[in-house]
Amino acid sequence: MEEAKMKRSRGVIERFREFLPPCNAIISLGEGNTPLIFAPKLSARVGHDCEVFIKNEGVNPTGSFKDRGMTVAVSRAIDRGAPALICASTGNTSASAAAYAARAGIPCGVVLPAGKIASGKLVQAFAHGATIVAIDGNFDDALRIVRQLGEQKEFVIVNSINPDRIAGQKTAAFEIIDDLGNAPDFHLLPVGNAGNITAYWAGYQEYKSQGRSAKLPAVIGFQAAGAAPIFHDKIVAKPETIASAIRIGNPASWKEARAALDESKGDVDVVTDQEILAAQSWLACNEGIFVEPASAAPIAGLFKWSQKIPQGRQIVCTVTGHGLKDPDVIQNRIGIVQKYGGTSVGSAERIRNVAKRIVETQREDCRVVAIISAMAGVTDELIKLAHEMSPDPDKRELDVLLATGENAATALTAMAVNALGARAISLTGAEAGVLTNRIHTKARIANISPKQIQELLADDYIVVVAGFQGQTAEGETTTLGRGGSDLTAIALAGALNADACQIFTDVDGVFTCDPRVVTDAKKLDEIAYDELLEMAGAGSKVMQSRAVEFAK
């Protein structure tokens, strides 16, 4: 038993020394040997007899996969007589570098983007005594500064541009093969700076070359929709995602990761922030594994890809960091998203009634986001005016015009809430972070970045958002088509991980058929997604089909 305990406490250098660069000094915190957990509910959700395993890297000493590479990088730095360490970071690298520098007894400098680091990670770097410099910029800007400082030989860079980091991180692939007896068929990972996907592929190849695995997996990486340079094959100048660990627009290991994806016959795809948050919540509630948002990207990706995976395959998803790394996302979780249709805000009196309901909801200890449609008749009047100007109005200009209806109703609702003594602020779709494609008058939501909403909610504001509208990446106003405010409400509820999305209308509920036509139509207490989708497809005006699909 004592020997088994000793074996479990060894770090990755002791365990895999023959596969790693030579290290005389060993700076270790007992990293590695993380659990590969069978996920029965996730397997059932994927279906067709697939087995899904979670490689839980969040149980490493500083709570993330970075420790595997850091033990090698810092040990090698000490061997070379390094005076100090330095790194750029979105959070996890800084926590790991600071801890291993403290263990080694040398200084550590961290350059990070101001205001864009999760609190759990920043606290770790402070606790370990690192010198922290916050800059006005993003991670890519921070890494440029670190590269320049590294050239002065006063620091050793411990980002994944250091090959010793990649060498240490590949040991996770070794452990997976040791546990399964072979490589899995598919391996899904989040992709930020792309060092990890590079390292896993190197590890799988090396173990196979040594006869320890009979096959190689298809490696599939998932990037956040607002920070997806590899997917789009172009640098993202201003990456945006709630998943701070992968908020990177120009990955340092881009070329190597692309090669890994191609050589493994894998792929790269994107997941939205709302899909990431939904996956984070699902994994915690169904498999008991709490991960930070970036770690939920491969889980969201698996949900998206489940029908593409053949029968009976083994799948490994790496979750890279513990949920306590980024607690702000959970703390900012709101209670209710409410949507009010045009009839509900059709007059000054009705707007005041809506305001009362919103304030009452907040007083029940709920954070409230209200989605508002244009006042009844306003949209039709604006369309009529547009056709008086031109028989075939330009769709771009029509979107700009129609959006004013929701903007007006939203501002009036915020005024009414403020008049009741509460604090409200109105946001356009663009201000709320609703990003769409460029199909004017029938745009589709591409991503939602609700950071401004979350900040306002944290300051106890009621946030009143204009429904039916969004903004393209180029800054153009778009509208979402019929039922677009329902879609706005559901999409924001998902992005904010809300407990409920309430749709208020001028009818009593959902009926089996039109009660104005069929007198014995029955009101439904509840309805399944598929049933509602079928009703919408049959022409029912209960809810836009795209909104139902989004909710599902």
C-alpha positions in Angstrom: 0.0 0.0 0.0 2.8 2.4 0.9 4.5 1.7 -2.4 1.2 2.4 -4.3 0.9 5.7 -2.6 4.4 6.6 -3.5 3.7 5.7 -7.1 0.6 7.9 -7.2 2.4 10.9 -5.8 5.1 10.9 -8.5 5.1 13.7 -11.0 5.2 13.3 -14.8 9.0 13.6 -15.0 9.5 10.6 -12.7 6.9 8.6 -14.4 7.7 9.3 -18.0 11.4 10.3 -17.9 12.3 8.1 -20.9 10.0 10.2 -23.1 11.0 13.6 -21.9 14.0 16.0 -22.3 16.7 15.3 -19.7 16.0 17.1 -16.3 18.6 17.1 -13.5 16.6 19.3 -11.1 13.0 18.1 -10.8 10.6 20.8 -9.8 7.3 18.9 -9.2 4.1 19.3 -7.2 2.9 15.8 -8.0 1.2 16.7 -11.2 -0.3 14.2 -13.7 -1.9 10.8 -13.1 -5.3 12.6 -13.4 -8.4 10.4 -13.6 -9.9 9.1 -16.8 -13.6 9.0 -15.8 -16.2 6.9 -17.7 -19.3 9.2 -18.2 -22.3 6.9 -18.4 -24.9 9.7 -18.9 -22.8 11.4 -21.5 -22.3 8.1 -23.3 -26.1 7.5 -23.3 -26.7 11.0 -24.7 -24.3 10.3 -27.6 -25.9 7.0 -28.1 -25.2 4.2 -30.6 -23.1 2.2 -28.1 -20.4 4.8 -27.8 -18.3 5.0 -24.6 -17.3 8.5 -23.5 -14.5 9.2 -21.0 -13.5 12.5 -19.4 -9.8 13.2 -18.8 -10.2 15.5 -15.8 -7.1 17.8 -15.8 -8.7 20.1 -13.3 -7.4 17.9 -10.5 -3.8 18.9 -11.2 -2.0 20.8 -8.4 -3.0 24.3 -9.5 -6.3 23.1 -11.1 -5.4 22.9 -14.7 -3.5 20.9 -17.4 -0.7 23.6 -17.5 1.1 21.9 -14.6 2.2 18.9 -16.8 4.2 21.2 -19.1 5.3 23.6 -16.3 7.1 20.9 -14.3 9.3 20.2 -17.3 9.7 23.8 -18.4 10.7 25.0 -14.9 13.0 22.0 -14.2 14.8 22.6 -17.5 15.0 26.3 -16.7 16.6 25.6 -13.4 19.1 23.3 -15.0 20.1 26.2 -17.3 20.5 28.6 -14.4 17.5 30.8 -15.3 17.3 33.9 -13.1 13.5 34.3 -13.5 10.4 33.0 -15.4 8.0 35.0 -17.4 4.7 34.3 -19.2 1.7 35.9 -20.9 -1.6 34.4 -19.6 -5.3 34.3 -19.8 -5.1 32.9 -16.3 -4.1 29.2 -16.0 -0.5 29.6 -17.2 0.0 32.4 -14.7 -1.3 30.3 -11.8 0.9 27.3 -12.8 4.0 29.3 -13.5 3.8 31.2 -10.3 3.3 28.0 -8.2 6.3 26.2 -9.8 8.5 29.3 -9.6 7.7 29.5 -5.9 8.6 25.8 -5.6 11.9 26.4 -7.4 12.6 29.6 -5.4 12.9 32.0 -8.4 10.9 35.1 -9.3 8.1 34.9 -11.8 6.6 37.7 -13.9 3.2 37.6 -15.5 1.9 39.8 -18.3 -1.9 39.7 -18.7 -4.7 41.6 -20.3 -6.4 43.9 -17.8 -9.9 43.0 -16.8 -10.0 39.8 -18.8 -8.7 37.2 -16.3 -11.0 35.0 -14.2 -10.7 35.9 -10.5 -9.9 32.4 -9.4 -6.8 32.3 -11.6 -5.6 35.8 -10.8 -5.8 35.1 -7.0 -3.6 32.1 -7.5 -0.8 34.1 -9.2 -1.0 36.7 -6.4 -0.9 34.0 -3.7 2.3 32.5 -5.1 4.1 35.8 -5.1 4.3 36.5 -8.9 4.9 40.0 -10.2 1.9 40.9 -12.3 1.7 43.5 -15.0 -1.7 44.2 -16.5 -1.8 45.7 -20.0 -4.4 47.4 -22.1 -4.9 44.8 -24.8 -5.6 41.1 -25.2 -3.6 37.9 -24.7 -1.9 38.2 -28.1 -0.6 41.7 -27.1 0.7 40.2 -23.8 2.5 37.4 -25.6 4.2 39.9 -28.0 5.6 41.7 -24.9 6.8 38.5 -23.3 8.5 37.4 -26.5 10.5 40.7 -26.5 11.4 40.3 -22.9 12.5 36.7 -23.5 15.0 37.9 -26.1 16.9 39.8 -23.3 17.9 36.5 -21.6 16.9 37.8 -18.2 13.8 35.6 -18.3 12.9 32.1 -19.5 9.5 32.1 -21.2 7.2 29.3 -19.9 4.3 29.8 -22.4 3.6 26.9 -24.8 6.0 28.5 -27.3 8.6 26.8 -25.0 9.0 23.2 -26.4 9.5 21.9 -22.9 5.9 22.8 -22.1 4.7 20.7 -25.1 6.9 17.9 -24.0 5.3 17.8 -20.5 1.8 18.1 -21.8 2.0 15.1 -24.1 2.1 12.9 -21.0 -1.6 13.1 -20.8 -1.9 11.1 -24.0 0.4 8.5 -22.5 -1.9 8.2 -19.4 -5.0 7.7 -21.6 -3.4 4.9 -23.5 -2.1 3.3 -20.3 -5.6 3.4 -18.8 -7.6 2.3 -21.9 -4.9 -0.1 -23.3 -5.1 1.7 -26.6 -5.8 5.1 -28.0 -9.4 6.2 -28.3 -11.2 6.5 -31.6 -11.8 10.2 -31.1 -10.2 12.8 -28.8 -12.0 16.1 -28.3 -10.3 19.2 -26.8 -10.8 22.9 -26.3 -8.5 25.1 -28.4 -7.1 28.4 -27.3 -3.3 28.9 -27.8 -3.3 25.4 -29.4 -0.4 24.0 -27.5 -2.4 21.3 -25.9 -3.8 19.8 -29.1 -0.3 19.8 -30.5 1.0 18.0 -27.4 -1.6 15.3 -27.3 -1.0 14.4 -30.9 2.7 14.2 -30.3 2.1 11.9 -27.3 -0.2 9.6 -29.2 2.3 9.4 -32.1 5.2 8.7 -29.8 3.4 5.9 -27.8 2.3 4.3 -31.0 5.8 4.3 -32.4 6.9 2.5 -29.2 4.3 -0.2 -29.7 2.2 0.9 -26.8 -0.8 1.7 -28.9 -2.2 0.0 -32.0 -3.9 3.1 -33.5 -4.2 6.9 -33.4 -7.3 8.9 -32.6 -9.0 11.5 -34.8 -8.3 14.7 -32.9 -11.2 17.3 -32.9 -10.7 20.8 -31.5 -13.4 23.2 -30.5 -13.0 27.0 -30.4 -15.4 29.6 -29.1 -17.4 31.2 -31.9 -16.1 34.6 -31.0 -12.5 33.5 -30.8 -12.0 31.0 -33.7 -9.0 31.9 -35.8 -8.1 28.3 -36.8 -11.7 27.5 -37.8 -11.9 30.7 -39.9 -8.3 30.5 -41.0 -7.7 34.1 -40.1 -6.5 36.1 -37.1 -9.2 37.4 -34.9 -8.1 40.9 -33.8 -10.6 41.2 -30.9 -11.5 37.8 -29.7 -14.6 37.6 -27.5 -16.0 34.7 -25.5 -17.1 34.0 -22.0 -14.6 31.2 -21.9 -11.6 33.3 -20.9 -9.0 30.5 -21.2 -9.6 30.2 -24.9 -10.1 33.9 -25.7 -7.2 34.0 -28.1 -7.2 35.4 -31.6 -3.7 34.3 -32.9 -2.6 31.0 -31.3 1.1 30.5 -30.8 0.9 26.9 -31.9 -1.5 27.5 -34.8 0.7 25.8 -37.4 1.4 22.7 -35.3 -2.2 22.3 -34.3 -3.4 22.6 -37.9 -0.9 19.8 -38.7 -2.2 17.6 -35.9 -5.8 18.0 -37.0 -4.9 17.2 -40.6 -2.6 14.3 -39.8 -5.1 12.7 -37.4 -7.9 13.1 -40.0 -9.7 15.2 -37.4 -11.3 18.6 -37.6 -11.9 21.9 -35.9 -15.3 23.4 -35.2 -16.9 26.2 -33.2 -19.4 26.3 -30.3 -21.2 29.4 -29.1 -21.0 30.8 -25.6 -24.5 29.7 -24.9 -23.6 26.1 -25.9 -20.5 26.3 -23.7 -22.5 27.4 -20.7 -25.2 24.8 -21.3 -22.6 22.1 -21.5 -20.8 23.3 -18.3 -24.1 23.1 -16.4 -25.1 19.8 -17.9 -21.7 18.2 -17.0 -21.9 19.4 -13.4 -25.5 18.4 -12.9 -25.3 15.0 -14.7 -21.8 13.7 -14.3 -20.7 15.6 -11.2 -17.7 17.2 -12.9 -17.4 21.0 -12.4 -15.3 22.6 -15.1 -14.4 26.1 -16.2 -16.2 27.4 -19.3 -13.3 26.7 -21.7 -13.3 23.1 -20.5 -16.9 22.7 -21.5 -16.2 23.5 -25.1 -15.4 19.9 -26.1 -18.5 18.7 -24.2 -20.6 21.3 -26.2 -18.8 20.1 -29.3 -19.6 16.4 -28.5 -23.3 17.4 -28.3 -23.0 19.0 -31.7 -21.1 16.2 -33.3 -22.8 13.2 -31.7 -24.6 12.2 -34.8 -21.4 12.2 -36.8 -19.7 9.7 -34.7 -20.0 6.0 -35.9 -21.4 3.1 -33.9 -19.5 1.7 -30.9 -16.6 4.2 -30.8 -14.5 5.2 -27.8 -14.4 9.0 -27.2 -12.2 11.0 -24.8 -12.9 14.6 -23.9 -10.2 16.5 -22.1 -11.5 19.1 -19.6 -8.6 21.3 -18.9 -9.5 23.3 -15.8 -11.5 23.1 -12.6 -14.7 25.1 -12.3 -13.4 27.1 -9.4 -10.9 28.6 -11.7 -13.6 30.8 -13.1 -16.4 31.2 -10.5 -17.6 34.5 -11.8 -19.6 32.8 -14.5 -21.6 30.8 -12.0 -21.9 33.8 -9.6 -23.3 35.9 -12.5 -25.9 33.3 -13.3 -29.3 35.1 -13.5 -32.7 33.9 -12.6 -35.2 35.0 -15.2 -35.4 36.2 -18.8 -38.8 37.7 -19.6 -40.1 38.5 -23.1 -43.0 40.9 -23.7 -44.7 41.0 -27.0 -46.1 44.0 -28.9 -49.6 43.9 -27.4 -48.1 43.7 -23.9 -46.4 47.0 -24.5 -49.1 48.5 -26.8 -49.8 51.6 -24.8 -48.4 53.7 -22.0 -50.6 52.0 -19.4 -49.6 48.5 -20.6 -45.9 49.4 -20.5 -46.4 50.6 -16.8 -48.0 47.2 -16.1 -45.1 45.4 -17.6 -42.7 47.5 -15.6 -44.6 46.5 -12.4 -44.3 42.8 -13.2 -40.6 43.2 -13.9 -39.9 45.0 -10.7 -42.0 42.4 -8.7 -39.9 39.7 -10.2 -36.7 41.4 -9.1 -38.0 41.8 -5.6 -38.3 38.0 -5.4 -34.5 37.9 -5.4 -34.2 37.3 -9.1 -31.9 39.1 -11.6 -34.1 40.1 -14.5 -33.5 40.6 -18.2 -36.5 41.8 -20.1 -36.8 41.4 -23.9 -39.2 43.9 -25.5 -40.9 43.9 -28.9 -42.1 47.0 -30.7 -45.4 48.4 -29.6 -48.4 46.8 -31.4 -48.8 48.1 -34.9 -45.5 50.1 -35.0 -43.6 47.6 -37.1 -46.5 47.4 -39.7 -46.6 51.2 -39.8 -42.8 51.4 -40.4 -43.1 48.8 -43.2 -45.9 50.8 -44.8 -43.8 54.0 -44.6 -40.9 52.2 -46.2 -43.0 51.1 -49.1 -44.2 54.7 -49.6 -40.6 55.7 -50.1 -39.8 52.8 -52.4 -41.7 49.8 -53.8 -38.7 47.6 -53.0 -36.9 49.0 -50.0 -33.3 48.1 -49.5 -33.2 45.4 -46.9 -30.3 46.9 -45.0 -32.1 50.2 -44.7 -35.3 48.4 -43.8 -33.5 46.7 -40.9 -32.2 50.0 -39.6 -35.7 51.4 -39.8 -37.5 48.4 -38.2 -35.1 48.2 -35.3 -36.2 51.7 -34.1 -39.6 50.2 -33.1 -38.0 47.8 -30.5 -35.6 50.5 -29.5 -38.4 52.9 -28.6 -40.4 50.4 -26.7 -37.3 49.3 -24.8 -36.4 52.8 -23.7 -40.0 53.5 -22.6 -40.0 50.3 -20.6 -36.8 51.2 -18.9 -38.2 54.6 -18.1 -41.3 53.0 -16.5 -39.2 50.7 -14.4 -37.0 53.6 -13.2 -40.2 55.6 -12.3 -41.1 52.7 -9.9 -37.8 53.3 -8.0 -35.9 50.4 -9.5 -32.8 50.8 -11.6 -33.1 49.8 -15.3 -31.1 50.4 -18.4 -32.0 49.7 -22.0 -29.7 48.0 -24.5 -30.0 47.6 -28.2 -29.4 44.1 -29.6 -25.9 45.1 -30.5 -25.2 46.5 -27.0 -26.5 43.2 -25.6 -23.9 41.3 -27.6 -26.2 39.7 -30.2 -23.9 38.9 -33.2 -25.6 37.8 -36.4 -24.8 36.9 -40.0 -25.5 39.4 -42.8 -28.8 38.2 -44.1 -30.8 41.3 -43.6 -34.5 41.0 -42.4 -33.9 37.3 -41.7 -30.6 37.2 -39.9 -29.5 34.2 -37.8 -27.7 34.5 -34.5 -24.1 33.5 -34.7 -23.0 34.2 -31.2 -23.9 36.1 -28.0 -21.4 37.8 -25.8 -23.4 38.9 -22.8 -20.6 40.5 -20.8 -22.2 44.0 -20.6 -25.5 42.4 -19.4 -23.7 40.4 -16.7 -21.8 43.5 -15.5 -25.1 45.4 -15.2 -26.9 42.6 -13.4 -24.0 42.4 -11.0 -24.7 46.1 -10.2 -28.4 45.2 -9.5 -29.7 46.8 -12.7 -32.8 45.4 -14.5 -31.6 45.0 -18.1 -34.2 45.8 -20.8 -33.1 44.5 -24.2 -34.5 45.3 -27.6 -35.7 42.1 -29.2 -35.8 41.1 -32.8 -32.4 42.6 -33.7 -28.7 42.2 -33.6 -25.5 43.3 -35.3 -23.1 41.9 -37.8 -19.3 41.6 -37.3 -19.1 44.7 -39.5 -21.3 46.7 -37.2 -24.5 46.7 -39.4 -27.9 46.4 -37.8 -29.9 43.3 -38.6 -33.4 41.9 -37.7 -34.3 38.3 -37.1 -37.6 37.9 -38.9 -41.0 37.0 -37.6 -40.9 36.0 -34.0 -37.4 37.4 -33.7 -38.0 38.7 -30.1 -38.8 35.2 -29.0 -35.5 34.1 -30.5 -33.7 36.9 -28.8 -35.1 35.9 -25.4 -34.3 32.2 -25.8 -30.8 32.8 -27.1 -30.0 35.3 -24.2 -31.4 32.9 -21.7 -29.0 30.2 -23.0 -26.0 32.6 -23.1 -26.7 33.7 -19.5 -27.5 30.2 -18.3 -30.8 31.5 -16.9 -33.1 29.4 -14.7 -36.1 30.3 -16.8 -37.2 32.0 -20.0 -40.8 33.4 -19.7 -42.7 34.4 -22.8 -45.6 36.8 -22.1 -48.3 37.2 -24.7 -51.8 38.5 -25.0 -53.3 35.0 -25.1 -54.1 32.6 -22.3 -51.6 29.9 -23.3 -50.9 27.2 -25.8 -53.9 25.2 -27.0 -54.3 21.9 -28.9 -55.7 24.0 -31.7 -57.0 27.5 -32.4 -59.7 28.2 -29.7 -61.3 30.8 -32.0 -62.1 28.0 -34.5 -62.5 24.9 -32.3 -64.6 25.6 -29.2 -63.4 22.6 -27.3 -59.7 23.3 -27.8 -57.8 22.3 -24.7 -55.1 24.5 -23.0 -51.8 22.6 -22.5 -50.0 22.8 -19.1 -46.8 21.8 -20.7 -45.5 20.9 -24.2 -42.4 19.1 -25.4 -39.9 20.8 -27.7 -40.7 18.4 -30.6 -44.4 18.9 -30.2 -44.0 22.7 -30.2 -41.7 22.4 -33.2 -44.2 20.4 -35.1 -46.9 23.0 -34.3 -44.7 25.8 -35.5 -43.9 23.9 -38.7 -47.6 23.3 -39.4 -48.2 27.1 -39.4 -49.1 27.7 -35.8 -48.2 31.2 -34.6 -47.3 29.9 -31.1 -43.6 30.5 -31.5 -41.1 30.8 -34.4 -39.6 27.4 -35.3 -36.1 28.8 -35.1 -36.7 29.9 -31.5 -37.9 26.4 -30.6 -34.9 24.8 -32.2 -32.6 27.2 -30.3 -34.3 26.4 -27.0 -33.9 22.7 -27.6 
